[in-house]
Amino acid sequence: MNNPVGREIFETAKVIGGDVHAFSMLAYHSEKVCGDGWAIVGDAAGFIDPLYSPGLDFCSYTSYYVADLVARSLRGDDVAERLSHYNHQYPITYRYWFESLFRNKYYYMEDADLMSAALLLDVSSYYIGLVQAVYRDPEREFLNLPFMGVGGKVVRAIMSFYNRRFAAMANRRSTTGYVKRNAGWRELYDGFVPDRRLGRHISRGLSRWFKCELINLMLMLRKPRVAAGIVDPGSVPDVTASTGAGSSALS
Ligand SMILES: Cc1cc2nc3c(=O)[nH]c(=O)nc-3n(C[C@H](O)[C@H](O)[C@H](O)COP(=O)(O)OP(=O)(O)OC[C@H]3O[C@@H](n4cnc5c(N)ncnc54)[C@H](O)[C@@H]3O)c2cc1C
């Protein structure tokens, strides 16, 4: 128990034999989320990750969109175009969300240096890209599924880029035997709120990223100790590759 937070939390914990269980392949998404007279929302439509905590945002966007759709349909409007948009955009939103935030995350989640930089950038981007707009006008913004249009593609490209860098650096750290500096780390924030304090979080995230890149440059001079890398960020299977009727598995 090197970490002070872990030590505090598990101070009185007792090990119970055989009490540890594991689940895999938790992620899924539906390729069709609505049709004539039906629509699915929240976890019924898809689930990404139990640890890095998305879910309720998906629930909010999809529930809002579908509630609006049902209200229009009950009013007698023609909702065919909105149904078609939901079926088209939902898998894109899911896929971009996964690619920009979750792909390869588990390779560096255990490295405080890399993960703290990524967390600051991830949460700040999330607040700037989505939360701020929802705070300003929830009625309108919850109807726009995240990552729509060209803006969505740009945000996804930026976030995927830095997350790929963190995964690649984790790979180099692992193959060169770099000893992680997780001990004694205590990360506290004064909260994430959609105001100018986000700028401070971003600059902290960027400066930590920069330091990680410097360490990475230094590690490039070391000979790899492990023959094969743990990560090939380019080789992760396409999340949209269907594994069965109506749903996809991540890996
Ligand atoms: C370990 C873990 C950690 C998470 N952490 C976070 C987090 O930090 N932040 C975040 O935003 N999200 C998080 N999530 C995701 C979030 O909890 C879910 O996305 C959210 O609860 C989904 O809501 P839902 O209403 O779609 O589905 P659910 O909450 O699953 O609700 C569905 C309900 O339907 C009921 N039901 C099922 N079948 C039937 C039936 N046949 N008849 C009647 N009722 C039925 C179920 O009992 C359930 O009550 C986490 C999820 C997990 C598993």
The ligand as an ORCA input file, in Angstrom:
! r2SCAN-3c Opt
* xyz 0 1
  C     -19.400     -0.024    -12.406
  C     -20.052      1.108    -13.160
  C     -19.633      2.409    -12.898
  C     -20.237      3.479    -13.571
  N     -19.822      4.751    -13.292
  C     -20.408      5.786    -13.910
  C     -20.021      7.136    -13.625
  O     -19.191      7.402    -12.777
  N     -20.612      8.138    -14.336
  C     -21.570      7.896    -15.265
  O     -22.080      8.829    -15.891
  N     -21.964      6.618    -15.547
  C     -21.413      5.569    -14.889
  N     -21.821      4.283    -15.179
  C     -22.858      4.065    -16.189
  C     -24.258      4.406    -15.658
  O     -24.469      3.812    -14.398
  C     -25.259      3.876    -16.655
  O     -24.929      4.387    -17.923
  C     -26.688      4.277    -16.304
  O     -27.047      3.861    -15.022
  C     -27.622      3.657    -17.316
  O     -28.939      4.042    -17.033
  P     -30.133      3.338    -17.775
  O     -31.359      3.971    -17.205
  O     -29.923      3.382    -19.244
  O     -30.022      1.824    -17.402
  P     -30.113      1.170    -15.959
  O     -29.591      2.106    -14.895
  O     -29.482     -0.170    -16.084
  O     -31.676      1.041    -15.754
  C     -32.415      0.027    -16.385
  C     -33.468     -0.412    -15.389
  O     -34.377     -1.295    -16.070
  C     -34.628     -2.388    -15.220
  N     -35.035     -3.507    -16.085
  C     -34.261     -4.298    -16.854
  N     -34.992     -5.200    -17.509
  C     -36.274     -4.986    -17.157
  C     -37.517     -5.580    -17.510
  N     -37.573     -6.606    -18.369
  N     -38.622     -5.089    -16.966
  C     -38.583     -4.048    -16.103
  N     -37.433     -3.425    -15.738
  C     -36.292     -3.879    -16.259
  C     -33.342     -2.644    -14.493
  O     -33.563     -3.354    -13.309
  C     -32.874     -1.201    -14.231
  O     -33.408     -0.688    -13.028
  C     -21.248      3.223    -14.525
  C     -21.669      1.906    -14.759
  C     -21.071      0.864    -14.086
  C     -21.566     -0.538    -14.355
*
